[in-house]
Every structure is written in structure tokens, then in C-alpha cells.
Amino acid sequence: YGYKAVGLTDHGNIFGAVEFYEEMRKVGVKPLIGMESYFTNNRFEKKGEGSDDILTDKNYHLILFAKDKTGFKNLMKLSSIAYTEGFYYKPRIDWELLEKYHEGLICQTACLKGFVPNLLAQGKYEEAKKYAKRLKDIFGEDLYFEIQVNGLEEQNIANEGIIRLAKELGVKVVGTNDSHYLNPEDHTAHDVVKALQMKKTLKELYSEGKAFRVKGLHFTRPEEMYEKFKGYEEYLKNTMEIAEKCNLEIDTAETRGYLFPKFETPEGMTPAQYFEKLAREGLEKRLESMKDLTPEKLKEYRERLDYEIKVINQMGFAEYFLIVQDFINYAKKNGIPVGPGRGSAGGSLVAYCLRITEVDPLKHGLLFERFLNPDRISMPDIDVDFCMERREKVIDYVKQKYGEDSVAQIITFNFMKSKMVIRDVARTLGFPYQEADKIAKMILPGPIQGSTLTIDENLEAHPDFKKLYETDEKVRELLDLARKLEGSARHTGIHAAGIVIAPGPLDEYVPVYRDKDGNRATQFEMKTLEQLGLVKMDFLGLKTLTELDYMKKLIKERHGVDVDYNSLPFDDENVFKLLQSGRTTGVFQLESKGMQDLLVRLKPSNLDEIIAILALFRPGPLMSGMVDEYIERKHGRKPIEYPFEEVKDILKETYGLIVYQEQIMFMSNILSGFTMAEADTLRKAIGKKNPEVMAKMKDRFINGAVERGFSREKIEKLWDDIEKFASYSFNKSHSTAYAYLTYWTAWVKTYYPEEFFAVK
């Protein structure tokens, strides 16, 4: 297009600001971050029909751009307050807010829906002048009057008034186009979106005059703009003046570090010192219950803790661990069940010592680097399972501790995927439901579980679908419109478990949004929050924890027995007999018919095999024959083979098969000399199938092993196996933590079946 700068002004929000900012910078275009705000006289007034004041009668548009960090902060404030205080059909701002939060902002009077051009179009020059003067008093030289050329008679009248008003008040004019879609031919697709929003068909939209009255609201090229504004080129040049004034640099974790809420530590102690103190004390308490530890093993625990503390403090994450252990300990002290662990956090001895997890990583061969890679500074990610019924109490505690206005939920964006977009577009075109459903159901599944092919991919892969597209004009119109909208954001949602905690009022750091149910959430989604360096936590509700708690209470009530799940030994023959029988209805993760059949075939006899079965019972390993191979090797019907004798200790728990991501990491360390941090980078590259990184890693893996005296032929075969099976490999830390829950529920079912079934 040839533009040096591009502005984004979504209606009433700044949802896309950071992503747009990053994408523009990648391609060398200056991003202007703004908002087309909804403006009213008084944001608290909910009904204004019949008022003499035009601004009370309706919501009008006003465009604001952030010049700098102060402007961006004020833009976030305005957008947040529009939702939290000014929402009435739309998020609205008013004069009071504009006067308070105008610093660092540029103002444009907007399209015909702006109050100044609207009044001018009605011939109310003096009233328009009154409001324009008020805007000038606030923004001074950062106010610009806006004109557009779209062929509408009222726009022409407004333009004449704006040019006259600009001369009278000494305000510069900018020429713009009201861009709502990318290409000229996208106008019908845009009408479809409008029809979807209004729950109408296209026919109804047009007959009721609800569609835009003009076409040409696309992203215009410079030559089109010069053609439109022939004789008024200076108005286009003035847009460059705005671009030159806007020099916003958005702070990210990379530029300013991470934003931790203040955690109160004992007087005279830094967060790092207090964190280390708690971790070391925690290890001593854990060691008390470990009998028969050899001096070598004891040394291993102490060295591992030293290493983890050093890495965590060097990366500046002590506060993160303090925050997590604090709310987990609050839950435990208040009788709120907490899971033994989740995700990769089970690989951290620090997490075990702080009682964030109940999984001993040394006992299970779990890796810290799988959880926190010293080579890649990114926020730790500790997701926590709580009792479903009392999860909210923990969130309330966090709000109370760090401040209600510092904590919020996290927005999600739901995107139009192929099947959904076909059904949506078909509805606006008036297709009968059955016909639309039939077309949508022709979309084939994608390569990743739960995904579908795109419409274009389906046209290539499904001959009947392609034939229908080529022979039926109505279907072709439907699919062409659907292709234009596929991948667009359809609506917002709230992340089921995510919570963000800021060091102060949240709208100082990110804009806030309130959904139709009144839930307060960030306007930026999770990935953007991480990029900005904010602390986010996942507070998940797990029904099994609630059930285990009820079972424990019933056992105490009926038998006088205090059950401590964390103290149960994992070698109870009766529990394994239950598992081997396949009678696992109600047992966590083992309830399905397929899993029960697998248990009967496998006959698990130790915790390692429960961990493995949880990792293996997924479509990839099941379809690849890996599960069958595992069972055959376990029962001695097939030989157990190892690629190298040196990795026998790593693979023997899974009978020579690569089941876990951690095994790939250990092997790359032993065979090729990778550091564990490099091994984690390899694990991530394989998981993401990044060809460039994979090619580098392959050379490093093979050459490193050859240099250490291993056979090139054998190491190349191992690499091929890793590439082939890596997508099936699973996070052992997660599998281990969940195996604990599996075992505990099986234990209750074995010894207290009445209590088990009463709760279930």
C-alpha cells in the first residue's frame, strides 16, 4: 500500500492494540494506537430521549490517538471507565473524563457519527461551533477536524461546515476514509457481519436500511485518497502531522521487566531472601519424612535446591513463587482441597518444598528445565487445581490481599472456524437450517485432534465439496463469503480459569472490560498480558478434589478414620488388583470403556505404569501402535530394546519406549552433551515442528553424539524415532501429578466403596 503509518481505532475498545502495534513494527510501518470512542454528555445517564442536548440523546463517535506512554495510559483509563461506569448499550465516555484524561492524546472529530460533523450536516453551525470550541479548549493544537468523501449529501454539507469552522477556530483539517474492511469487494462480507450482530438476514438488513449506505469503506490506497481529495491535498498531508506526533513505545516484559504485585516480606528481608528462607525450611520439613536417605541422595536434594533457587533468583521470579505458595497455603489452612500438582510445575523441587505441589521431582525423574528454562526468560506457569465448590474463596482471598481493582479475569476471543462460519453466513443468506448443516458437516477433521480443515483446505481434500462449490451458484456465494470471514473474531468470552494480578489498579497497566454478566476482565488476552509482563495465574476447579474431600469427611464420620491422601503408600496390592480388573468406574481418568479395556490388558502393578497409562491413552499413541508395543514388552511377549545402553536407565520405566518429553531431554543430555536448558529448547522445537530450529537441533544432536563416540547410523535412527514419536510424547510432570489423584480415588474405591459411591 505504501503507507508509512497506519492507525487502528476500534469502536469503544482497544482489544487489538498490542497485537496491531507488534505486527506493524515487524513490517516497518509506524503503528498509531487509538480508539473510536462512544461519546455522551454524562456517562452515568442511561436514558436521554427528548433532551435538548444532542450528546444526551444518542452516543456519538470521537477519535482519540495516543501520542506517547502518557496518552496510552489515558486511553486505557478512558476505555476502562467507559465499560465500568459508562456502559449503556455501548461503552461511553463524557466531557468530565475527557478533561481529566486528555494528556498525551490527539482528538479527531470522526465520521458523520461524530457530534461536530453531525450537527453541521443538520445545519446547526452555532451548536457545532460550541462543542468544537470545547474540544479545542481541552486538546489545543492536538485537535483535528475530520472530513471524508463518500458521496453522501449530508457528508458534503458537513465537510463545507468543517472547512468554515476550521478557518474560524484555527484548527487543522485531516482527510480520511471510514475504513471498515480491507478490499473493495469485502463490502458484502461486512454486511454479513452487521447482519449477524443484529440477528437479521441480509435481506432484512437491506430492507430496513441498517446496512451502510455507501460502498468504498475499504482500506484505501494512497492514490485513491489523492483522487478523492483532489484540490484538498493539504488535508491528507495533515494526517502525516498526526503520525509524526505519535511516538508511542509500548512497555513490555522485555523492556521493563515483569510486574509483580507487592508481596509483604518480614522486615529487613528482600523477596529473594524470604523466598530462599521458605524453600530451605521447606526442604528440611520434607526430608523429615524421607527415611533411609543415603548421604549421596541427601546431597542430590540439597544441590538441586541450590540450583533451582539460584536460577529463580537470577531470573527475578522469587515474588512469583511467594505469591503462589501464599494463596495455596491459604487454601490448605482453610480446608480448601488443592491438587497435588498440574502441568510442568511438578518438575520443580522448590515448588515441592514450598508445598505448591506434592510431587517429589527427584523421586520421579522430573526436570526443572521442563518447567523453567534458564536459557529463555519467560514467566513461570503454575496452574493450580482447587476444589470446584470453593475455588472462588481463593480468588476472593487474592482480591482482598492485592486489592479488588488490581485483580481481574482475562478476556478470550472466539474466532470463526470453517463449520461455524458456514452456518453463520448461511443464516444471513436465508439458507434452510438442514441445508446449511449438511454443507458444514462436509468439512473434514484437521490433523490436530478437535480441529477442522479450513474451507480452502476442504476444497482441495473433499471432491464432493468442491463439486458442490463449482456447480451450485448459491453454495458458491455462501462459501466465498464464508472464506472472507473465516478466522475473524466472532465474539468475546472470559477465560475459564485465568486471573491477572497487577502491582496497582489494573487500568494503569491494561484496559479493563466488563461483559454482559458484569464480570470484570482485561481487554487484552492471555498471550498479550504475558508479553506485557503481568502476572497471570490459572485457578482451575477440579471436581475430583471436591469428591475426595467429601469421601474423606464421610470416612471420618462413619469409621472415625482420618485419611491423609498425601501419606498413602503407592504400593498397595489391593488397589492394583482393582485397577487390573478394569472395574474403574468413577476412578479419576480411568472411567472410559477404552481405558478399562486397556487396564485389563496392561495389568498395571506400580505407580510408574499408572503414570505411563495416563500419558499413553491419547489418539496419537493409540493409533501408532505404541500402546500395544508397551503392553507386549511389559508382559515379556516382545523384547525390550534400547537405542543405546547409556540411556537404559532413562527408558527402562517405559520398557525402552519414548513416552515422555523428559526422556527426550535426558537422552539429548547424555548422548549429545546438551545442557538441560538446550534439551528443553529441543523439546519445544519438536513439539512445535519448527523446521528451521529442528534443522539446527538435528545437526547439533547428531554431531554432538558422534563427537562423543556414538555411532552416526544409530544416532540418526534415534533422531528419526524422536521426530516420529515426539508429537506423541507427554509431559511426565503432569502425568505424575494426575496419577496421584488416580491412585487416591482407586484407594477409596478399594477400601471404602460405600463412601466412594455415595459421593459419586
Secondary structure, DSSP 8 states (H G I E B T S, - for coil): ---SEEEEEEES--TTHHHHHHHHHHTT-EEEEEEEEEE-S-TT----TT-SSHHHHS-EEEEEEE-SHHHHHHHHHHHHHHHHTS-SSS-EE-HHHHHHS-TTEEEE--STTBHHHHHHHTT-HHHHHHHHHHHHHHHGGGEEEEEE-SS-HHHHHHHHHHHHHHHHHT-EEEEE----BSSGGGHHHHHHHHHHHTT--HHHHHHTT-S-S-S--B---HHHHHHHTTT-HHHHHHHHHHHHH-------HHHH--B-------TT--HHHHHHHHHHHHHHHHHHT-TT--HHHHHHHHHHHHHHHHHHHHHT-HHHHHHHHHHHHHHHHTT--B-S--GGGGG-HHHHHTTS----HHHHT--HHHH--TTS------EEEEETTTHHHHHHHHHHHH-GGGEEEEEEEEE--HHHHHHHHHHHHT--HHHHHHHHTTS-B-SSTT-B--HHHHHHH-HHHHHHHHH-HHHHHHHHHHHHHTTSEEEEEEEEEEEEE-SS-GGGTS-EEE-TT--EEESS-HHHHHHHTBEEEEEEEEHHHHHHHHHHHHHHHHH-----GGG--S--HHHHHHHHHT--TTSTT--SHHHHHHHHHH---SHHHHHHHHHH-SHHHHHHTHHHHHHHHHTTSS----S-GGGHHHHGGGTT---BHHHHHHHHHHHH---HHHHHHHHHHHHHT-HHHHHHHHHHHHHHHHHTT--HHHHHHHHHHHHHHGGG-B-HHHHHHHHHHHHHHHHHHHH-HHHHHHH-
